[in-house]
Amino acid sequence: MFIFLLISCLLANNYNSDVNHIIVNYKGETIECLVDSMGYEYIFYTMKDSVELDSTKIKSVYYVYTDFSKIFHYSWSFKENLRKIENRTGKVYTTSGDTLSFIDIKFYRDMVAPEIYIKKNIESSSFIPMLEVEKIETDFSILSYAVKRGFVYSLSLFLISTLVEINSDWKSGTRLFPAAANQFDDLMPMIKDIGLKDAGASYESITTLIPLTILGTMAYDFLRKKNQFYFTPVLKKHNFGRNMYVFSLRQVFKSQLKSIVYKIESTRTGRRLVGWLRKK
């Protein structure tokens, strides 16, 4: 009987010593589990009190942390959000219900023990464990990212439409250089000193559309509360106040490229080819 109780106690202690992982997605939904392994596309895990292996796509995961307050894996969006928050003023809301105002903030990216440094005023500062923070609310200087995005969107639209027009003129028989010169003349302002006596046909449109697009992206970010950044869900079934995914065409392209390489590498010939290219 004594031996049976001893074995039971040892097994119980063994189970409690297991590291539990919490997978957090971009909306704040969580999965409490034991992570088995992680590949290019999937995180494989078993639910607590289960032996069945399950999986979730890495691209849908915001970050993964352990019950020892160590961040096991984090997404590009997570890293980008930290970059956006740094060197701003605002407020930190902790999971225990405290609110701390700050005039500067920095992140120590040691994910074994991630911490946030906040400067409360000229004479006072402190460190806060990152996983004890529910959300950080910055000032609205964060809308500078919306200004940049609005400018790039509107300018890109005009450049694409100009290239389409050039291609159309070229196909109709106009030589390439004169077709390009005519289209870019339409985008130029009136500058008499260099011989541009009248503004281009598209100049007024572009000078109107760019400010309107910038105002639109700023209003969108303001209404979507893009100055609020969520970290740790207070309750398991309590989602974030907004989606924490950061859209980037460059990052989407890199992710798709990695996915293609992974699929090629999963074949015998592809593995050899990718291995050869990596050595070069």
Rosetta blueprint (number, residue, H / E / L):
1 M L
2 F H
3 I H
4 F H
5 L H
6 L H
7 I H
8 S H
9 C H
10 L H
11 L H
12 A H
13 N H
14 N H
15 Y H
16 N H
17 S L
18 D L
19 V L
20 N L
21 H E
22 I E
23 I E
24 V E
25 N E
26 Y L
27 K L
28 G L
29 E L
30 T E
31 I E
32 E E
33 C E
34 L E
35 V E
36 D E
37 S E
38 M E
39 G L
40 Y L
41 E L
42 Y E
43 I E
44 F E
45 Y E
46 T E
47 M E
48 K L
49 D L
50 S L
51 V L
52 E L
53 L E
54 D E
55 S E
56 T E
57 K E
58 I H
59 K H
60 S H
61 V E
62 Y E
63 Y E
64 V E
65 Y E
66 T E
67 D L
68 F L
69 S L
70 K L
71 I E
72 F E
73 H E
74 Y E
75 S L
76 W H
77 S H
78 F H
79 K H
80 E H
81 N H
82 L H
83 R H
84 K H
85 I H
86 E L
87 N L
88 R L
89 T L
90 G E
91 K E
92 V E
93 Y E
94 T E
95 T L
96 S L
97 G L
98 D L
99 T E
100 L E
101 S E
102 F E
103 I L
104 D E
105 I E
106 K E
107 F E
108 Y E
109 R L
110 D L
111 M L
112 V L
113 A L
114 P L
115 E E
116 I E
117 Y E
118 I E
119 K E
120 K L
121 N L
122 I L
123 E L
124 S L
125 S E
126 S E
127 F E
128 I E
129 P E
130 M H
131 L H
132 E H
133 V E
134 E E
135 K E
136 I E
137 E E
138 T E
139 D L
140 F H
141 S H
142 I H
143 L H
144 S H
145 Y H
146 A H
147 V H
148 K H
149 R H
150 G H
151 F H
152 V H
153 Y H
154 S H
155 L H
156 S H
157 L H
158 F H
159 L H
160 I H
161 S H
162 T H
163 L H
164 V H
165 E H
166 I H
167 N H
168 S H
169 D H
170 W H
171 K H
172 S L
173 G L
174 T L
175 R L
176 L H
177 F H
178 P H
179 A H
180 A H
181 A H
182 N H
183 Q H
184 F H
185 D H
186 D L
187 L L
188 M L
189 P L
190 M L
191 I E
192 K H
193 D H
194 I H
195 G L
196 L E
197 K L
198 D L
199 A L
200 G L
201 A L
202 S L
203 Y H
204 E H
205 S H
206 I H
207 T H
208 T H
209 L H
210 I H
211 P H
212 L H
213 T H
214 I H
215 L H
216 G H
217 T H
218 M H
219 A H
220 Y H
221 D H
222 F H
223 L H
224 R L
225 K L
226 K L
227 N L
228 Q E
229 F E
230 Y E
231 F L
232 T L
233 P L
234 V L
235 L L
236 K L
237 K L
238 H L
239 N L
240 F L
241 G L
242 R L
243 N L
244 M L
245 Y L
246 V L
247 F L
248 S L
249 L H
250 R H
251 Q H
252 V H
253 F H
254 K H
255 S H
256 Q H
257 L H
258 K H
259 S H
260 I H
261 V H
262 Y H
263 K H
264 I H
265 E H
266 S L
267 T L
268 R H
269 T H
270 G H
271 R H
272 R H
273 L H
274 V H
275 G H
276 W H
277 L H
278 R H
279 K H
280 K L
